[in-house]
Amino acid sequence: MLKVENIRTFYGNIEALKGVSLEVNRGEIVTLIGANGAGKSTTLMSISGVTPPRTGSVVFEGRDITRMPTDRIVATGITQVPEGRLIFPGLTVRENLMMGAYLRNDKAGIAQDLEHIYGLFPILKERRAQHGGTLSGGEQQMLAIGRALMSRPKLLLLDEPSLGLAPIVVENIFGVITKINAEGVTVMLVEQNAQMALSIAHRAYVLETGHVTLSGDARELMNDPKVQSAYLGLD
Amino acid sequence: MLEQQLINGLTLGVIYALIAVGYSMVYGVIELINFAHGEIYMFGAFFCATFITAFGLPFFPAMALAMICCACLGVLLDIFAYRPLRRAPRLAPLITAIGMSIFLQNLAMIVWGSRPKPFPQEALPAFFHETALTFSGVQLSWLQLFIFSLTIVLMIGLNLVITRTKTGTAMRALAQNQRAAALMGINVNRIISFTFMIGSSLGAVAGILVSVFYNTMYPTMGYNAGVKAFAAAVLGGIGSVPGAMLGGIVLGVAEALGAGYVSSLYRDGVAYAVLIAVILFRPTGLFGKAVRQKA
């Protein structure tokens, strides 16, 4: 479904991705784990066209999207939930969700999806008239995920959804990610919480300083001694 | 006397408000003080007058056409002058804006000459300068009544566009977080163009109304009006549209009262005094929010 081939992305003269290749198949949850600064977020931003790669290619469903502007990439079916959530603090919860549906014109479908998201996150329905900025961190993460789902993505990119959240909220959010995936949305998940990520993913890539150093089945990686010592805190 | 000053102040105030929303909206989406906005206002007046004298159009169609021309001018200004500098340090587009202001002023001087011209009064409805209402000694002309009603309609319309439409919501979203807006599939440049379009056409209306009201127009008229509207936008809280509206009205009234009760020599000084006072005592303005610096 998504094929990233040998992308190199720079911030000025600093090479953040030194040739990253990875693949996501339809229906999967693929996770990208790694330490701070390994290039996980940059990989997602390169796929979304926010920081386009200097060389290499990103192909989605047979279309080369490497040089497309961000809004066109969203139109092809890839929506990102960015790190730090980046909800619109001055828009109401409902307006935030409607912005997710910006590219859609099917009123009935939008109304239906809105109800679906209120079903996934009942707290958002309760707070629908409140400004996004008044929500707690966990609620904002739910809003960011809900907003992205409103675009009816084929591929959902999630950047650190567990960041700064209480364990019980993380549990809840990961439950929803599994549910979304079961409903047919392909998921690419970037996480520092490798334990959580590997437990719900089908496949995983390990990123270190701009390179993919390991990849494979999520269960297998969980038992890999190198992964255990570096990312799971086991010796 | 006081009432008459208030009415005159309000008339000017609503016009300042029309210009000020243009500053505030553009600042809201790209954090740029568009110093050439005053020149768009001036072009509005000249376009309208030209359509009347050269093409024999009646007043209202000429005004509508001038709005459209200024909307295009605003969009072109953004595309050619500001868009290439979107990722540049903020000083670069700011200086460019000042440059564009000077350029447009001089362009107008070449096209229309530098001397003040009267507005073609013959195209205006004859009753404009007749008194519409008199109450307790205060006179309100039809023209003033027209200025009030037109501005109020435009302001209500603008508010509806910003709060109720998808494009308006996208504009607010963009102002809050440009990257997130792009990640939702919003075409950032298109929304910025839309913002320039709206702000510029409102500026054009203001220019036309002022040149009709004072029966004069000249290529440098945008400078003074621009500074005052900018002060109004800052007073209201730059980036806030309701703030700009309120700021314009407050400034217009303050100016009229200052001119009436202190000295008419101080008329223009009031705007600067307000600007300085706001920056000293309430830098975020009446409706503005303090910008939180992200870690």
Boltz contact constraints between the chains, C-beta under 6 A:
constraints:
  - contact:
      token1: [A, 70]
      token2: [B, 182]
      max_distance: 6.0
  - contact:
      token1: [A, 71]
      token2: [B, 182]
      max_distance: 6.0
  - contact:
      token1: [A, 71]
      token2: [B, 185]
      max_distance: 6.0
  - contact:
      token1: [A, 71]
      token2: [B, 186]
      max_distance: 6.0
  - contact:
      token1: [A, 71]
      token2: [B, 187]
      max_distance: 6.0
  - contact:
      token1: [A, 74]
      token2: [B, 185]
      max_distance: 6.0
  - contact:
      token1: [A, 75]
      token2: [B, 185]
      max_distance: 6.0
  - contact:
      token1: [A, 80]
      token2: [B, 183]
      max_distance: 6.0
  - contact:
      token1: [A, 82]
      token2: [B, 183]
      max_distance: 6.0
  - contact:
      token1: [A, 86]
      token2: [B, 177]
      max_distance: 6.0
  - contact:
      token1: [A, 86]
      token2: [B, 180]
      max_distance: 6.0
  - contact:
      token1: [A, 88]
      token2: [B, 173]
      max_distance: 6.0
  - contact:
      token1: [A, 88]
      token2: [B, 176]
      max_distance: 6.0
  - contact:
      token1: [A, 90]
      token2: [B, 176]
      max_distance: 6.0
  - contact:
      token1: [A, 95]
      token2: [B, 169]
      max_distance: 6.0
  - contact:
      token1: [A, 99]
      token2: [B, 173]
      max_distance: 6.0
  - contact:
      token1: [A, 99]
      token2: [B, 184]
      max_distance: 6.0
  - contact:
      token1: [A, 100]
      token2: [B, 184]
      max_distance: 6.0
  - contact:
      token1: [A, 102]
      token2: [B, 184]
      max_distance: 6.0
  - contact:
      token1: [A, 102]
      token2: [B, 185]
      max_distance: 6.0
  - contact:
      token1: [A, 102]
      token2: [B, 186]
      max_distance: 6.0
  - contact:
      token1: [A, 103]
      token2: [B, 185]
      max_distance: 6.0
